[in-house]
Amino acid sequence: MACLRETTQIASSNIQSMDTYGIIDFITEAGRLKRLHRTGWVESGVHDPESVADHSFRVALIVMILSDAKKLDTLNAVRMAILHDLAEVEIGDLTPTQKGSDEAGFRRREDAAMCRLLSNLPPDIQAVYSSTWHEFSEGITQEAKLVRDCDKLEMVIQASEYQKAGIDQGKLMRFWHAEIVGDEAKEIRDTVKAQSQKP
């Protein structure tokens, strides 16, 4: 089944035609992210690490702040941040190394997972979310670039918090080198790094 990508607006008349069961199924499946630990932290020996849902919430919060500061389309950016890891419900939380071993295959599985998950939603909403998801995947718009930066920035902040909690710094080094492009996100990252080096 092809995903819908025709619109960026949700029709108000859609409210009357909602499939309640489909929406409940979508919300329930998304809730599985609350129980999915982030793989990188597990590999680094972090006890009881954050979930994908924990990560996605704070990515969305950072995106909201920086998007408002930059006067971007914050609704679109936050929607993108909330959706950006949803496919992990089906494919799991893969590290960059795991993705890189078969990048094209990973992208196909990710797209198929998003298409299936979104198919539970009303068509107008499905189309908007699918379009938003593809915008993030393509990473071309200012909003998509910001969300990608904030995804990495949140990881750096989390690494600093695990370090403060006593996790061996050597196990966290790979998380400090995330490539961030935007000036605002870079400034926050550099400040977090500097603070983490203080005794």
Order of alpha helices (4+ residues) and beta strands (2+ residues): alpha-alpha-alpha-alpha-alpha-alpha-alpha-alpha-alpha-alpha-alpha
